[in-house]
Amino acid sequence: MDGNTLESLLAWMQAPENNVMHGWGAIAILGRKKVNELLTQQYIARSKNDSWLPLINGVVETIPGKRLDAIRGFRLGAPQLSFEKIGTDSNHATLSCSVDAGAWLRMSLKDNQWQTQSIVGTDPLLGPRVLLDLDLIKIPGRVAEDGRIVLDLKHSADVRLTGAGTEDEQLLVGTVFSNLISQLPDEQRIWELGRVETGDEVVELMKPEAFRLQTQADPQASRAAGAATDREGALLVCISMVDQVEGDTLPADHPYFIPDGAGTDYSASVLMDKKAASLSLLYMIADAFGSGDFEFVESADGTLSQAKLTSGQLTFEPFSVHNIDPETGERTDIEVHEMVCSAKGDQPLTLNFDSGKIQLNWTARSPTGMTVKTGSIDFDYLFEVELSLDVTYERVGLQWSRTGYSLVKTLIAPAGRSLEGDLAGLLIDVIILAIITTLVAQTRDEILRIVSESVARYLQKRFRLARHSKRLPVDRSNSASVS
């Protein structure tokens, strides 16, 4: 794939031969800078109550009988995700901690006495640094149990101190840090990046169930960066939904879904399976109706072909209109009562799913009424409103939009009577126009949004970055489901 612009990524996603999801229901991609920003925020918070590492002291016989390395009062900075060790193993992550203070002594054995050979200065920018290799396979995520996206330092191996000589010598000195980390309590050892929240979804198919972490280096990153840790990469949160088998490890040649390009500054992305568009619409409808009692029909290949909502209701709040007669100056106040339109077994809300198209149909009737007040008249009038909805959504490229919309409104008078006859002279045209206008506006607000907005709202509700930070931002203009 040429380049890593948003346009090139979208074009790659649309190609039928490309596997975008590799069996996962959703994939959240968090750029290195975003991850490190979250880690730094926690580090600052922990520094205020001493919940990060204590000052570190230790001695290691680096070369038996010849050399000792002694560290005194080492204070480590915030752990930062690093991609300086670029490889093909995406199941591991490297964390780098600067040494912000302390003394590092090298001692040699002469005449059976240890003598100071050198004192190595510490500098947060120039080094040395402590590097930890985390095994992400050992950090599984179960949403029902916890849902936190964490980096647990107890799963670190190959801890080393840069600048301590050969790689073996760096690892030997690193045992001072690994021994300390293994004894840390959870609050010092675990770093939380966010949460995958199951919530109280009434649509079971939309509930995240488990997730797995991976890393991915940016293949476009410069290999001649001024500092090795400047190389870009991302932490991937691969999520499976309820009743979904976990997917595969993403291959090394999978595109890097943090777009670049002039004038862009993306820090995170979320990919959703193509069925997310239809499921997110179910989620929005269930949320609006307060019910997830859907009856599902699947096609021969197991894909969802139809869903019927058989319970729940959509409530329209009371509203008022008034008019002043320009000739007499008389004021007429009309309050239209609450309307409750229900989905039920004999009148379900039905959605039919076809390739690149979703059709929504629903007919419902609600009793209601109005209270009319003028200078000389004050009375209540009861009637019914029948709504018949027919909405079509279509996918063009990766964008879903509403392409068809019909809302037939019928006002029904009590048996043997007519609205026109009963309300003659009481601004029946104004009343009907007000009712219809309000119904259309409220109905659009409740359930008739384009599908991409449904996906965006679902994502913002379910995926949260850091315990005290805002939810994962979603660009609604570019929201898309994928094949």
C-alpha positions in Angstrom: 0.0 0.0 0.0 1.4 3.4 -1.0 1.5 5.9 1.9 -0.5 6.0 5.0 -3.1 8.7 4.4 -6.7 8.3 5.4 -7.7 8.0 1.7 -5.2 5.2 1.0 -6.3 3.3 4.2 -10.0 3.6 3.2 -9.1 2.4 -0.3 -7.3 -0.6 1.0 -10.2 -1.5 3.3 -12.6 -1.5 0.3 -10.6 -3.9 -1.7 -12.4 -7.3 -1.4 -9.2 -9.3 -1.3 -8.0 -7.6 1.9 -8.7 -9.0 5.3 -9.2 -6.1 7.7 -10.5 -7.6 10.9 -8.9 -11.1 11.0 -11.8 -12.4 13.0 -12.1 -9.6 15.6 -15.3 -7.7 16.2 -13.4 -4.4 16.8 -9.8 -3.2 16.9 -8.8 -0.1 18.8 -5.5 1.4 17.6 -3.8 3.7 20.2 -0.8 5.6 18.8 2.5 5.6 20.8 2.1 9.3 21.7 -1.4 8.8 23.0 -0.3 5.8 25.1 2.7 7.7 26.5 0.5 10.7 27.3 -1.8 8.4 29.4 1.2 6.8 31.1 2.7 10.2 31.9 -0.6 11.5 33.4 -0.7 8.5 35.7 2.9 8.9 36.6 2.3 12.5 37.7 -0.7 11.5 39.8 1.3 8.7 41.4 4.2 10.9 42.2 2.0 13.0 44.4 1.3 10.1 46.7 4.5 8.0 46.3 2.7 5.2 44.5 5.4 4.6 41.9 8.7 3.0 42.6 10.8 3.8 45.7 14.4 4.9 45.2 16.3 1.9 43.9 19.6 0.6 45.3 21.5 -2.5 44.4 24.8 -4.1 43.6 25.5 -6.7 40.9 28.8 -8.5 40.2 28.8 -7.9 36.5 32.0 -9.7 35.8 32.6 -12.3 38.6 35.7 -11.5 40.6 36.5 -8.5 38.4 33.7 -5.8 38.3 30.8 -4.6 40.3 28.0 -2.2 39.3 26.4 -0.4 42.1 23.4 1.9 41.7 22.3 4.3 44.5 19.1 6.3 44.8 17.9 5.7 41.2 14.6 7.4 40.6 12.8 6.2 37.5 10.6 8.4 35.3 7.3 7.4 33.7 7.3 4.2 31.7 6.9 5.0 28.0 6.0 2.7 25.1 9.0 2.3 22.8 9.6 0.9 19.4 13.4 1.1 19.2 13.6 -2.7 19.1 11.6 -3.2 15.9 10.8 -6.8 15.2 8.1 -9.2 13.9 6.8 -10.3 17.4 3.7 -8.2 18.0 2.9 -10.1 21.2 5.6 -8.1 23.1 5.9 -4.5 24.0 8.9 -2.6 25.2 8.6 0.0 28.0 11.4 2.5 28.5 11.9 4.4 31.8 14.4 7.3 32.1 16.7 7.5 35.1 15.8 10.9 36.5 18.2 10.9 39.5 20.8 8.8 41.3 24.4 7.6 41.1 25.9 4.6 39.2 29.2 3.4 40.4 31.5 0.9 38.6 34.0 -0.8 40.8 36.9 -3.1 40.0 38.7 -5.6 42.2 42.3 -4.7 42.9 44.5 -6.2 45.5 41.4 -8.0 46.9 39.6 -4.7 47.4 36.8 -3.1 45.4 37.8 0.3 44.2 35.7 2.9 42.4 36.5 2.9 38.7 34.0 5.4 37.5 30.9 7.3 38.4 28.3 7.4 35.6 26.1 10.4 35.5 22.3 10.1 35.0 20.3 12.4 32.8 16.6 12.0 31.9 17.3 12.7 28.2 20.8 11.2 27.6 20.4 8.1 29.7 20.9 5.6 31.0 17.4 4.1 30.7 15.7 0.9 32.0 14.0 -1.2 29.3 11.4 -3.8 30.1 10.0 -6.4 27.6 6.3 -7.1 28.3 4.7 -10.4 27.3 1.2 -9.2 26.1 -0.1 -12.8 25.7 0.0 -13.0 29.5 -2.3 -9.9 29.8 -5.6 -11.3 28.6 -8.7 -9.1 29.0 -12.1 -10.3 30.1 -14.7 -7.5 30.0 -17.1 -9.1 32.4 -14.3 -9.5 35.1 -12.6 -6.1 34.8 -12.5 -4.6 31.3 -9.4 -2.6 32.1 -6.7 -2.2 29.4 -3.5 -2.5 31.4 0.2 -3.0 31.2 1.2 -5.2 34.1 4.9 -5.0 34.9 4.9 -8.4 36.5 4.9 -9.8 33.0 8.1 -8.1 32.1 11.3 -10.0 31.2 14.7 -9.1 29.8 14.9 -6.0 32.0 18.1 -4.2 31.3 20.0 -1.0 32.0 21.3 0.7 28.9 25.0 1.7 28.9 26.0 -1.1 31.2 28.3 -2.8 28.6 27.4 -5.8 26.6 23.7 -6.9 26.4 24.4 -9.7 28.9 25.9 -7.2 31.3 22.9 -4.9 30.8 20.6 -7.8 31.7 22.6 -8.6 34.8 22.3 -5.0 36.1 18.6 -5.2 35.1 18.0 -7.9 37.7 18.1 -5.2 40.4 15.0 -3.7 38.8 13.2 -7.0 37.9 13.7 -8.2 41.5 12.1 -5.0 42.8 9.2 -5.1 40.3 8.3 -8.7 41.2 7.7 -7.6 44.8 5.5 -4.5 44.0 1.8 -4.4 45.0 -0.8 -4.0 42.2 -1.2 -0.3 42.6 2.5 0.3 41.8 2.9 -2.4 39.2 -0.2 -2.0 37.0 -0.7 0.9 34.6 -4.2 1.4 33.2 -4.6 2.8 29.7 -8.4 2.6 29.4 -11.4 0.3 29.6 -13.6 -1.8 27.4 -17.0 -1.5 29.0 -19.8 -4.0 28.5 -22.5 -1.7 30.0 -26.1 -2.7 30.1 -26.6 -3.3 26.3 -30.0 -4.9 25.5 -28.5 -6.1 22.2 -26.4 -9.1 23.3 -24.5 -9.2 20.0 -23.1 -5.7 20.7 -21.5 -6.6 24.0 -17.7 -6.8 24.1 -16.6 -10.0 25.8 -12.8 -10.3 25.6 -9.8 -8.6 24.2 -6.1 -9.1 23.5 -3.2 -6.7 23.2 -0.7 -6.4 20.4 1.9 -3.9 19.2 2.6 -2.6 15.8 5.5 -0.5 14.6 4.8 2.1 12.0 6.3 0.8 8.8 6.6 4.4 7.5 8.6 5.7 10.5 12.1 7.0 9.8 14.8 4.6 10.7 17.2 7.5 11.1 15.3 9.2 13.8 17.3 11.5 16.1 16.5 9.3 19.1 15.5 5.6 18.8 12.5 6.1 21.0 11.0 8.6 18.5 10.1 5.8 16.2 6.3 5.5 15.9 4.1 2.6 16.6 0.7 1.7 18.2 -0.8 -0.5 20.9 -3.7 -2.6 19.4 -6.7 -3.7 21.5 -8.3 -6.5 19.6 -11.9 -7.1 20.8 -14.2 -10.0 20.5 -18.0 -9.7 21.1 -20.4 -12.1 22.9 -20.5 -15.5 21.2 -17.6 -14.6 18.9 -14.5 -16.7 18.7 -11.3 -14.7 19.3 -9.5 -13.6 16.1 -6.0 -14.2 14.9 -2.8 -12.2 15.5 -2.6 -9.4 13.0 0.1 -10.2 10.4 3.3 -8.1 10.1 2.1 -6.5 6.8 -1.3 -5.3 8.2 -1.7 -1.6 7.5 -0.9 0.9 10.2 -4.2 2.5 10.9 -3.1 5.8 12.4 -3.4 8.1 9.3 -0.8 10.6 8.5 -0.6 13.4 5.9 -0.4 17.2 5.8 -2.6 18.9 8.3 -3.6 15.7 10.2 -2.9 14.7 13.8 -4.6 11.4 14.5 -3.7 9.7 17.7 -6.2 6.7 17.7 -8.5 4.8 15.4 -11.2 2.1 15.8 -12.1 -0.5 13.2 -15.4 -2.3 13.4 -16.6 -5.4 11.6 -19.0 -4.7 8.7 -21.9 -6.1 10.6 -21.4 -3.4 13.3 -23.4 -0.9 11.2 -26.5 -3.1 11.4 -25.9 -4.1 15.0 -25.3 -0.5 16.1 -28.6 0.5 14.5 -30.3 -2.3 16.6 -28.4 -0.9 19.6 -29.8 2.6 19.0 -33.3 1.4 18.5 -33.2 -0.8 21.6 -31.9 2.2 23.6 -34.7 4.4 22.3 -37.4 1.8 22.9 -36.1 0.5 26.2 -36.2 -3.1 25.0 -33.9 -5.5 23.2 -36.5 -8.2 22.5 -35.5 -8.8 18.9 -36.4 -11.9 16.9 -33.5 -12.7 14.5 -33.5 -14.4 11.2 -30.3 -15.6 9.6 -29.6 -16.4 5.9 -28.1 -19.7 4.8 -24.6 -18.4 5.3 -25.2 -17.4 8.9 -25.4 -13.6 8.3 -28.2 -11.6 9.8 -31.0 -11.0 7.3 -33.9 -9.7 9.5 -34.6 -8.4 13.0 -38.0 -7.7 14.6 -38.4 -5.7 17.8 -41.5 -7.2 19.5 -41.7 -5.0 22.6 -40.8 -1.6 23.9 -42.2 1.8 23.2 -41.3 5.2 21.9 -42.7 8.1 24.0 -43.4 11.6 22.6 -43.6 14.2 25.3 -46.6 16.6 25.5 -46.2 19.9 23.6 -48.1 23.2 23.2 -49.0 25.5 20.4 -50.9 28.8 20.4 -52.3 31.2 17.9 -53.8 34.8 18.1 -56.6 35.7 15.7 -55.4 38.8 13.8 -58.9 40.1 13.4 -60.3 39.5 17.0 -57.1 39.3 19.0 -58.4 36.1 20.6 -55.7 33.7 21.8 -56.1 29.9 21.4 -53.9 27.6 23.4 -53.7 23.9 22.5 -51.8 21.3 24.5 -51.3 18.0 22.7 -51.1 15.1 25.2 -48.3 12.5 25.5 -48.2 9.8 22.8 -46.8 6.3 23.3 -46.2 4.2 20.2 -45.4 0.6 20.9 -43.6 -2.2 19.1 -45.4 -5.5 19.7 -45.9 -9.0 18.3 -48.6 -8.1 15.8 -47.0 -4.7 14.9 -43.2 -5.2 15.3 -40.5 -2.8 14.2 -38.8 -4.7 11.4 -35.4 -4.3 9.9 -34.3 -6.2 6.7 -30.6 -6.5 6.0 -29.3 -6.9 2.5 -25.9 -6.4 0.9 -25.2 -2.8 1.4 -28.7 -1.9 2.4 -30.9 -1.8 5.5 -34.7 -1.4 5.3 -36.7 -0.3 8.4 -40.5 -0.6 8.6 -42.8 0.1 11.5 -46.5 1.0 11.9 -47.9 2.0 15.3 -50.9 3.7 16.8 -51.2 5.7 20.0 -54.2 7.2 21.7 -53.7 10.8 22.7 -55.7 14.0 22.9 -55.5 17.7 23.2 -56.7 20.4 25.6 -58.1 23.5 23.8 -58.5 26.8 25.6 -59.8 30.1 24.2 -61.5 33.1 25.8 -64.8 31.3 25.6 -64.1 27.6 25.2 -62.2 25.1 27.4 -62.4 21.4 26.5 -60.5 18.1 25.9 -60.6 16.2 22.7 -59.4 12.6 22.4 -58.2 11.0 19.2 -55.5 8.6 17.9 -52.3 9.1 15.9 -51.0 6.4 13.5 -47.4 6.5 12.3 -46.1 4.4 9.4 -42.3 4.5 8.9 -40.3 3.3 6.0 -36.6 4.1 6.0 -33.7 2.9 3.9 -30.0 3.1 4.6 -27.4 2.3 2.0 -23.6 2.0 2.1 -21.7 3.9 -0.5 -18.0 2.9 -0.2 -17.5 2.8 3.6 -20.1 5.5 4.5 -23.6 4.6 5.5 -26.4 7.2 4.8 -30.1 7.4 4.9 -31.3 7.3 1.3 -35.0 6.8 1.7 -37.4 8.2 4.2 -41.2 8.1 4.5 -43.4 8.9 7.5 -47.1 8.7 6.9 -49.1 10.4 9.7 -52.8 9.7 10.2 -55.0 11.5 12.8 -58.0 9.2 13.7 -61.1 10.7 15.4 -63.4 8.6 17.7 -65.8 6.3 15.9 -68.6 8.1 14.1 -66.9 11.5 14.3 -64.5 13.6 12.3 -61.7 15.9 13.3 -62.7 18.5 10.8 -66.3 18.5 12.0 -65.5 18.5 15.7 -62.8 21.2 15.5 -64.3 23.4 12.9 -63.3 27.0 13.4 -60.6 26.0 16.0 -57.6 26.2 13.7 -57.6 22.5 12.7 -54.9 23.2 10.0 -52.6 24.8 12.6 -53.2 21.9 15.0 -52.5 19.2 12.5 -49.4 21.0 11.1 -48.0 21.4 14.7 -48.6 17.7 15.5 -47.0 16.5 12.3 -44.0 18.8 12.5 -43.3 17.8 16.1 -43.7 14.1 15.4 -41.3 14.3 12.5 -38.7 16.2 14.5 -39.0 13.9 17.6 -38.9 10.7 15.5 -35.8 11.8 13.7 -34.1 12.7 17.0 -34.9 9.3 18.5 -34.1 6.6 16.0 -33.7 7.9 12.4 -30.0 8.9 12.4 -27.6 7.7 9.8 -25.9 4.5 10.6 -22.4 5.9 10.9 -23.6 8.2 13.8 -25.0 5.1 15.5 -21.6 3.4 15.3 -19.9 6.6 16.6 -22.2 6.8 19.6 -21.7 3.1 20.4 -17.9 3.5 20.3 -17.8 6.6 22.5 -20.0 4.8 25.1 -18.0 1.5 25.1 -14.3 2.4 24.8 -12.8 4.8 27.3 -9.2 5.9 27.5 -7.7 6.1 31.0 -9.7 5.9 34.2 -10.2 9.7 34.5 -10.0 10.8 30.8 -12.6 11.4 28.2 -14.0 8.6 26.1 -12.2 7.7 22.9 -12.9 10.5 20.4 -14.7 9.4 17.2 -14.7 11.5 14.0 -18.3 11.2 13.0 -17.6 12.5 9.5 -15.3 9.6 8.8 -17.0 6.8 10.8 -17.1 3.6 8.7 -17.8 -0.1 9.0 -15.4 -2.4 7.2 -15.6 -5.6 5.2 
